[in-house]
Amino acid sequence: MHGVRQAKVDLLQIFYLMRLTRAMEERTRTLFLQGRVVGGVYTAQGHEATTVGAAMVLHDGDCIVPQHRDLGMHLVRGTSPRAVMCQWLARGNSPTLGRDGQIHIGDMHHGIVPMISMLGESLPVACGVAMTMKMRKRANVVLASCGDGATNTGPFHEALNFASVQKLPLVFVIENNGYAYSTPSYKQFNVQHLSERAKAYNIPGESVDGNDVLAVMESVGRAVENARSGAGPSLVECKTFRVRGHSEADKADYVPKELREEWLKKDPLKRFETYLEHEGLLSARAKAEIEERVRAVCDDAVHYAEQSPEPEAATVAEYVFAPDGPIAIVGESGADDPRYVNALDQRIGAPFSTISRTEEAISRR
Ligand SMILES: Cc1ncc(C[n+]2csc(CCOP(=O)(O)OP(=O)(O)O)c2C)c(N)n1
């Protein structure tokens, strides 16, 4: 049925990670309703096959540049459930030390670049990471995701163009859930499939059922291995549905009832569970064990976060500015040529020197 051939244990691990993703978000919603979450809650119920499937095909040393509905990718890459729960409860030991209550987190040890809140802006950053991998001749790949709404921004198109021209080891995954907040697809863009965008940049593009985890793994896996082999970037559109509102403050009553019901029948977890049972890979006992493991991990994460201290009020201004001042200081401190590139040069070192010398050579022509 699927070209993805995984050992039984891997398929059950995928199922576990999808279940964990959903359960973590359900816990967070409960905490939110109890008034224990600081800030809004943005969930991705319905995206689990896309987020878990896409990240599962990566190797150690690869990088993800996730968006705001990618808890599944974080969990696959190794972000701990405790850290995620501390983030949502804005604890002083959370990845952002309580400065942000959202999934705007990253961890370069796990190859996770923190997302930028402005839609589309993470994608040029993903190009930079992929360019670094290429310049350092590393056999690694970057996977960058965005929503359908983000594809209508300038940075999305700049990133696709740049990645194509530079043949970067980069895979763009679009999580097309049919809406950018309340704006439906037909009011956003005039193509049937967002994978058609790839044609304009002369890169491969394909659309896939984003609620079928094995189909996502097959399609994204192909794109990742192409990128790894030096064939350049690809675009994969995963068609899915956001079951809940944009955030918990949104009832999503702009989504027609029939459309919602149609998508609910395609629930990615239920579908994968049925597939595993049909293939004889998920016994009642294995399912119960997975449920128990998910419950225990969520209980532990919530307990750990609730025991963790809130940030100290006196430290509120810390970690907001770079400790040794802005780059512009290099110019003010009497450098011979106080231009931005030279400031970067001094601050960061050799790679920028090369770029600045190249720029000078070009500007003299
Ligand atoms: C440039 C920009 N405009 C508006 C917003 C506010 N905003 C945050 S998420 C979002 C909807 C994004 O839709 P989409 O890209 O389709 O992703 P989804 O939330 O559906 O997963 C909006 C409008 C923003 N963060 N950045």
The ligand as a Gaussian input file, in Angstrom:
#p B3LYP/6-31G(d) Opt

LIG

1 1
 C        2.917000      38.844000       8.596000
 C        1.902000      38.388000       9.627000
 N        0.602000      38.714000       9.453000
 C       -0.325000      38.315000      10.368000
 C        0.055000      37.573000      11.450000
 C       -0.985000      37.125000      12.492000
 N       -1.235000      35.687000      12.291000
 C       -0.568000      34.756000      13.021000
 S       -0.942000      33.195000      12.554000
 C       -2.008000      33.762000      11.363000
 C       -2.728000      32.789000      10.470000
 C       -1.743000      32.023000       9.683000
 O       -2.373000      31.199000       8.743000
 P       -1.563000      30.065000       8.049000
 O       -0.242000      30.555000       7.560000
 O       -2.471000      29.445000       7.030000
 O       -1.251000      29.034000       9.228000
 P       -2.299000      28.329000      10.206000
 O       -2.449000      29.220000      11.397000
 O       -3.574000      28.124000       9.442000
 O       -1.654000      27.030000      10.554000
 C       -2.076000      35.136000      11.351000
 C       -2.906000      35.924000      10.408000
 C        1.421000      37.285000      11.616000
 N        1.873000      36.580000      12.638000
 N        2.324000      37.683000      10.668000

